Amino acid sequence: MPRTLDGQITMEKTPSYFVTREAPARISAMSKDTKLLVVVRDPVTRAVSDYTQTLSKRPDIPSFESLAFRNRSAGLVDRSWSAIQIGLYAEHLERWLRHFPARQMLFVSGERLVRDPAGELGRVQDFLGLKRIISDKHFYFNQTKGFPCLKKAEGSGRPHCLGKTKGRPHPEIDAQVLRQLRDFYRPFNRRFYQMTGHDFGWDG
Ligand SMILES: Nc1ncnc2c1ncn2[C@@H]1O[C@H](COP(=O)(O)OS(=O)(=O)O)[C@@H](OP(=O)(O)O)[C@H]1O
Protein backbone atom coordinates (compact mmCIF):
# COMPACT_ATOMS: atom_id res chain seq x y z
CA MET A 1 0.00 0.00 0.00
CA PRO A 2 1.31 3.48 -0.77
CA ARG A 3 1.85 5.93 2.09
CA THR A 4 -1.22 8.01 2.84
CA LEU A 5 -0.65 11.69 3.53
CA ASP A 6 -2.90 13.89 5.65
CA GLY A 7 -6.02 14.72 3.69
CA GLN A 8 -5.69 11.64 1.48
CA ILE A 9 -7.58 8.38 1.46
CA THR A 10 -5.97 5.28 0.00
CA MET A 11 -8.37 2.74 -1.43
CA GLU A 12 -7.72 -0.87 -2.29
CA LYS A 13 -10.25 -3.43 -3.44
CA THR A 14 -10.35 -7.14 -4.09
CA PRO A 15 -13.53 -9.20 -4.02
CA SER A 16 -11.81 -12.06 -2.20
CA TYR A 17 -10.66 -10.08 0.87
CA PHE A 18 -13.95 -10.59 2.67
CA VAL A 19 -13.71 -14.39 2.45
CA THR A 20 -9.94 -14.82 2.86
CA ARG A 21 -9.13 -16.23 6.30
CA GLU A 22 -5.83 -14.39 6.76
CA ALA A 23 -7.11 -11.00 5.53
CA PRO A 24 -8.58 -9.54 8.77
CA ALA A 25 -5.44 -10.13 10.86
CA ARG A 26 -3.13 -8.91 8.11
CA ILE A 27 -5.10 -5.73 7.42
CA SER A 28 -5.41 -5.01 11.14
CA ALA A 29 -1.64 -5.49 11.55
CA MET A 30 -1.10 -2.96 8.75
CA SER A 31 -3.54 -0.39 10.14
CA LYS A 32 -6.13 -0.82 12.87
CA ASP A 33 -7.98 2.27 11.64
CA THR A 34 -8.72 0.90 8.18
CA LYS A 35 -12.33 1.41 7.14
CA LEU A 36 -13.85 -1.60 5.46
CA LEU A 37 -16.49 -1.53 2.75
CA VAL A 38 -18.26 -4.71 1.71
CA VAL A 39 -20.75 -4.94 -1.16
CA VAL A 40 -23.19 -7.78 -0.54
CA ARG A 41 -26.08 -9.05 -2.64
CA ASP A 42 -28.59 -11.87 -2.22
CA PRO A 43 -26.32 -14.92 -1.81
CA VAL A 44 -28.49 -17.01 -4.15
CA THR A 45 -28.18 -14.48 -6.99
CA ARG A 46 -24.51 -14.11 -6.06
CA ALA A 47 -23.97 -17.85 -6.48
CA VAL A 48 -25.63 -17.77 -9.92
CA SER A 49 -23.54 -14.73 -10.89
CA ASP A 50 -20.38 -16.55 -9.74
CA TYR A 51 -21.37 -19.60 -11.80
CA THR A 52 -22.05 -17.35 -14.84
CA GLN A 53 -18.53 -15.95 -14.52
CA THR A 54 -16.94 -19.43 -14.42
CA LEU A 55 -19.16 -20.63 -17.26
CA SER A 56 -17.97 -17.76 -19.46
CA LYS A 57 -14.39 -19.00 -19.06
CA ARG A 58 -15.07 -22.76 -19.04
CA PRO A 59 -18.27 -23.55 -20.96
CA ASP A 60 -17.87 -27.31 -20.28
CA ILE A 61 -18.42 -27.16 -16.48
CA PRO A 62 -21.28 -29.22 -14.95
CA SER A 63 -24.70 -27.62 -14.46
CA PHE A 64 -25.32 -25.19 -11.59
CA GLU A 65 -27.74 -27.68 -10.04
CA SER A 66 -25.20 -30.50 -9.95
CA LEU A 67 -22.50 -28.30 -8.38
CA ALA A 68 -24.78 -26.75 -5.76
CA PHE A 69 -25.90 -29.97 -4.07
CA ARG A 70 -24.25 -32.98 -2.49
CA ASN A 71 -27.61 -34.68 -2.59
CA ARG A 72 -30.35 -32.67 -4.22
CA SER A 73 -33.33 -34.85 -3.31
CA ALA A 74 -32.22 -34.75 0.35
CA GLY A 75 -31.77 -30.97 0.02
CA LEU A 76 -28.12 -31.27 1.01
CA VAL A 77 -26.31 -28.17 -0.27
CA ASP A 78 -22.60 -28.41 -1.08
CA ARG A 79 -21.11 -25.78 1.20
CA SER A 80 -17.63 -26.57 -0.06
CA TRP A 81 -18.41 -25.15 -3.52
CA SER A 82 -16.94 -21.64 -3.46
CA ALA A 83 -20.03 -20.13 -5.15
CA ILE A 84 -22.05 -21.32 -2.12
CA GLN A 85 -19.37 -20.77 0.54
CA ILE A 86 -18.81 -17.09 -0.31
CA GLY A 87 -22.48 -16.28 0.35
CA LEU A 88 -22.27 -17.37 4.01
CA TYR A 89 -21.76 -13.74 4.94
CA ALA A 90 -22.39 -14.18 8.70
CA GLU A 91 -19.53 -16.67 8.95
CA HIS A 92 -17.08 -14.41 7.14
CA LEU A 93 -18.17 -11.39 9.15
CA GLU A 94 -17.60 -13.26 12.42
CA ARG A 95 -13.90 -13.53 11.56
CA TRP A 96 -13.63 -9.81 10.73
CA LEU A 97 -15.30 -8.81 13.99
CA ARG A 98 -12.48 -10.50 15.91
CA HIS A 99 -10.15 -7.85 14.46
CA PHE A 100 -12.29 -4.80 13.70
CA PRO A 101 -15.14 -3.04 15.53
CA ALA A 102 -18.45 -3.07 13.65
CA ARG A 103 -18.37 0.76 13.36
CA GLN A 104 -15.39 0.46 10.99
CA MET A 105 -17.36 -1.65 8.54
CA LEU A 106 -20.00 -0.54 6.04
CA PHE A 107 -22.14 -3.02 4.15
CA VAL A 108 -23.33 -1.75 0.81
CA SER A 109 -26.45 -3.37 -0.61
CA GLY A 110 -25.67 -4.67 -4.11
CA GLU A 111 -29.37 -4.45 -4.97
CA ARG A 112 -29.64 -0.80 -3.89
CA LEU A 113 -26.39 0.01 -5.69
CA VAL A 114 -28.18 -0.88 -8.93
CA ARG A 115 -31.56 0.70 -8.01
CA ASP A 116 -30.22 3.86 -6.43
CA PRO A 117 -26.45 4.21 -6.98
CA ALA A 118 -26.31 7.81 -5.75
CA GLY A 119 -28.19 6.94 -2.52
CA GLU A 120 -25.90 4.04 -1.74
CA LEU A 121 -22.81 6.08 -2.60
CA GLY A 122 -24.14 8.82 -0.32
CA ARG A 123 -23.85 6.34 2.57
CA VAL A 124 -20.32 5.45 1.44
CA GLN A 125 -19.23 9.09 1.30
CA ASP A 126 -20.67 9.72 4.79
CA PHE A 127 -18.95 6.63 6.17
CA LEU A 128 -15.60 7.78 4.74
CA GLY A 129 -16.10 11.27 6.18
CA LEU A 130 -16.23 12.83 2.70
CA LYS A 131 -18.37 15.67 1.47
CA ARG A 132 -21.24 14.32 -0.63
CA ILE A 133 -19.91 15.06 -4.11
CA ILE A 134 -21.39 12.12 -6.01
CA SER A 135 -25.13 12.50 -6.45
CA ASP A 136 -28.02 11.61 -8.75
CA LYS A 137 -26.79 14.02 -11.38
CA HIS A 138 -23.73 11.83 -12.04
CA PHE A 139 -25.77 8.81 -13.21
CA TYR A 140 -28.23 7.87 -15.92
CA PHE A 141 -29.97 4.58 -16.53
CA ASN A 142 -28.67 2.94 -19.72
CA GLN A 143 -31.57 0.98 -21.27
CA THR A 144 -29.29 -1.19 -23.43
CA LYS A 145 -27.05 -2.16 -20.54
CA GLY A 146 -29.97 -2.40 -18.14
CA PHE A 147 -27.88 -0.74 -15.41
CA PRO A 148 -26.96 2.73 -14.21
CA CYS A 149 -23.93 4.25 -15.88
CA LEU A 150 -21.85 7.38 -15.33
CA LYS A 151 -22.83 10.45 -17.37
CA LYS A 152 -19.20 11.56 -17.52
CA ALA A 153 -16.27 9.31 -16.78
CA GLU A 154 -13.24 10.86 -15.12
CA GLY A 155 -10.63 11.69 -17.72
CA SER A 156 -12.67 11.26 -20.90
CA GLY A 157 -15.76 13.23 -19.87
CA ARG A 158 -17.84 10.76 -21.90
CA PRO A 159 -20.61 8.46 -20.64
CA HIS A 160 -19.27 5.27 -19.13
CA CYS A 161 -20.87 1.93 -18.25
CA LEU A 162 -19.14 -0.97 -16.54
CA GLY A 163 -17.64 -3.56 -18.90
CA LYS A 164 -19.22 -6.58 -20.58
CA THR A 165 -18.40 -8.91 -17.67
CA LYS A 166 -20.55 -6.84 -15.28
CA GLY A 167 -24.27 -7.24 -15.61
CA ARG A 168 -24.30 -10.33 -17.82
CA PRO A 169 -27.51 -12.30 -18.29
CA HIS A 170 -27.63 -15.30 -15.95
CA PRO A 171 -28.55 -18.80 -17.12
CA GLU A 172 -32.03 -19.90 -16.11
CA ILE A 173 -31.93 -22.04 -12.97
CA ASP A 174 -34.70 -24.42 -11.92
CA ALA A 175 -37.09 -22.56 -9.59
CA GLN A 176 -37.11 -25.44 -7.10
CA VAL A 177 -33.30 -25.30 -6.88
CA LEU A 178 -33.45 -21.58 -6.16
CA ARG A 179 -36.06 -22.23 -3.43
CA GLN A 180 -33.87 -24.89 -1.83
CA LEU A 181 -30.94 -22.47 -1.81
CA ARG A 182 -33.10 -19.72 -0.32
CA ASP A 183 -34.07 -22.10 2.50
CA PHE A 184 -30.43 -23.01 3.00
CA TYR A 185 -29.27 -19.39 3.26
CA ARG A 186 -32.18 -18.08 5.37
CA PRO A 187 -30.63 -18.75 8.83
CA PHE A 188 -27.25 -17.38 7.71
CA ASN A 189 -28.93 -14.28 6.27
CA ARG A 190 -30.91 -13.73 9.49
CA ARG A 191 -27.70 -13.92 11.52
CA PHE A 192 -26.05 -11.50 9.12
CA TYR A 193 -28.97 -9.03 9.50
CA GLN A 194 -28.64 -9.24 13.28
CA MET A 195 -24.89 -8.71 13.19
CA THR A 196 -25.08 -5.71 10.86
CA GLY A 197 -28.34 -4.30 12.27
CA HIS A 198 -29.72 -4.16 8.74
CA ASP A 199 -32.30 -6.30 6.93
CA PHE A 200 -31.11 -6.61 3.33
CA GLY A 201 -34.48 -8.03 2.28
CA TRP A 202 -33.22 -11.22 0.64
CA ASP A 203 -35.78 -13.42 2.36
CA GLY A 204 -38.89 -11.37 1.66
N1 LIG B 1 -23.92 -0.11 -12.71
C1 LIG B 1 -23.68 -1.41 -12.87
N2 LIG B 1 -23.36 -1.93 -14.08
C2 LIG B 1 -23.12 -3.26 -14.22
N3 LIG B 1 -23.15 -4.14 -13.20
C3 LIG B 1 -23.46 -3.67 -11.98
C4 LIG B 1 -23.73 -2.30 -11.76
N4 LIG B 1 -24.00 -2.13 -10.44
C5 LIG B 1 -23.91 -3.33 -9.88
N5 LIG B 1 -23.59 -4.27 -10.80
C6 LIG B 1 -23.43 -5.67 -10.50
O1 LIG B 1 -22.04 -5.93 -10.33
C7 LIG B 1 -21.85 -7.31 -10.56
C8 LIG B 1 -20.42 -7.59 -10.93
O2 LIG B 1 -19.62 -7.23 -9.86
P1 LIG B 1 -18.67 -8.26 -9.18
O3 LIG B 1 -18.71 -8.04 -7.72
O4 LIG B 1 -18.92 -9.64 -9.69
O5 LIG B 1 -17.31 -7.79 -9.72
S1 LIG B 1 -15.91 -8.17 -9.13
O6 LIG B 1 -16.08 -9.38 -8.31
O7 LIG B 1 -15.48 -7.02 -8.38
O8 LIG B 1 -15.11 -8.43 -10.32
C9 LIG B 1 -22.79 -7.65 -11.70
O9 LIG B 1 -23.24 -8.97 -11.49
P2 LIG B 1 -23.90 -9.81 -12.67
O10 LIG B 1 -25.23 -9.15 -12.94
O11 LIG B 1 -24.03 -11.17 -12.12
O12 LIG B 1 -22.96 -9.73 -13.85
C10 LIG B 1 -23.91 -6.61 -11.58
O13 LIG B 1 -25.16 -7.14 -11.20
The ligand as an SDF file (V2000), in Angstrom:
LIG
                    3D

 31 33  0  0  0  0  0  0  0  0999 V2000
  -23.9190   -0.1080  -12.7110 N   0  0  0  0  0  0  0  0  0  0  0  0
  -23.6800   -1.4070  -12.8710 C   0  0  0  0  0  0  0  0  0  0  0  0
  -23.3570   -1.9280  -14.0820 N   0  0  0  0  0  0  0  0  0  0  0  0
  -23.1240   -3.2570  -14.2170 C   0  0  0  0  0  0  0  0  0  0  0  0
  -23.1480   -4.1430  -13.1990 N   0  0  0  0  0  0  0  0  0  0  0  0
  -23.4580   -3.6710  -11.9790 C   0  0  0  0  0  0  0  0  0  0  0  0
  -23.7350   -2.3030  -11.7590 C   0  0  0  0  0  0  0  0  0  0  0  0
  -24.0040   -2.1290  -10.4430 N   0  0  0  0  0  0  0  0  0  0  0  0
  -23.9060   -3.3290   -9.8790 C   0  0  0  0  0  0  0  0  0  0  0  0
  -23.5910   -4.2690  -10.8000 N   0  0  0  0  0  0  0  0  0  0  0  0
  -23.4340   -5.6710  -10.4990 C   0  0  0  0  0  0  0  0  0  0  0  0
  -22.0450   -5.9340  -10.3320 O   0  0  0  0  0  0  0  0  0  0  0  0
  -21.8490   -7.3130  -10.5600 C   0  0  0  0  0  0  0  0  0  0  0  0
  -20.4230   -7.5860  -10.9280 C   0  0  0  0  0  0  0  0  0  0  0  0
  -19.6250   -7.2280   -9.8650 O   0  0  0  0  0  0  0  0  0  0  0  0
  -18.6660   -8.2590   -9.1800 P   0  0  0  0  0  0  0  0  0  0  0  0
  -18.7130   -8.0350   -7.7220 O   0  0  0  0  0  0  0  0  0  0  0  0
  -18.9160   -9.6430   -9.6860 O   0  0  0  0  0  0  0  0  0  0  0  0
  -17.3150   -7.7860   -9.7160 O   0  0  0  0  0  0  0  0  0  0  0  0
  -15.9120   -8.1710   -9.1330 S   0  0  0  0  0  0  0  0  0  0  0  0
  -16.0810   -9.3820   -8.3100 O   0  0  0  0  0  0  0  0  0  0  0  0
  -15.4770   -7.0170   -8.3850 O   0  0  0  0  0  0  0  0  0  0  0  0
  -15.1100   -8.4320  -10.3210 O   0  0  0  0  0  0  0  0  0  0  0  0
  -22.7940   -7.6540  -11.6990 C   0  0  0  0  0  0  0  0  0  0  0  0
  -23.2380   -8.9680  -11.4910 O   0  0  0  0  0  0  0  0  0  0  0  0
  -23.9050   -9.8140  -12.6720 P   0  0  0  0  0  0  0  0  0  0  0  0
  -25.2260   -9.1540  -12.9390 O   0  0  0  0  0  0  0  0  0  0  0  0
  -24.0320  -11.1700  -12.1200 O   0  0  0  0  0  0  0  0  0  0  0  0
  -22.9550   -9.7290  -13.8450 O   0  0  0  0  0  0  0  0  0  0  0  0
  -23.9100   -6.6110  -11.5840 C   0  0  0  0  0  0  0  0  0  0  0  0
  -25.1640   -7.1400  -11.2040 O   0  0  0  0  0  0  0  0  0  0  0  0
  1  2  1  0
  2  3  1  0
  2  7  2  0
  3  4  2  0
  4  5  1  0
  5  6  2  0
  6  7  1  0
  6 10  1  0
  7  8  1  0
  8  9  2  0
  9 10  1  0
 10 11  1  0
 11 12  1  0
 11 30  1  0
 12 13  1  0
 13 14  1  0
 13 24  1  0
 14 15  1  0
 15 16  1  0
 16 17  2  0
 16 18  1  0
 16 19  1  0
 19 20  1  0
 20 21  2  0
 20 22  2  0
 20 23  1  0
 24 25  1  0
 24 30  1  0
 25 26  1  0
 26 27  2  0
 26 28  1  0
 26 29  1  0
 30 31  1  0
M  END
$$$$
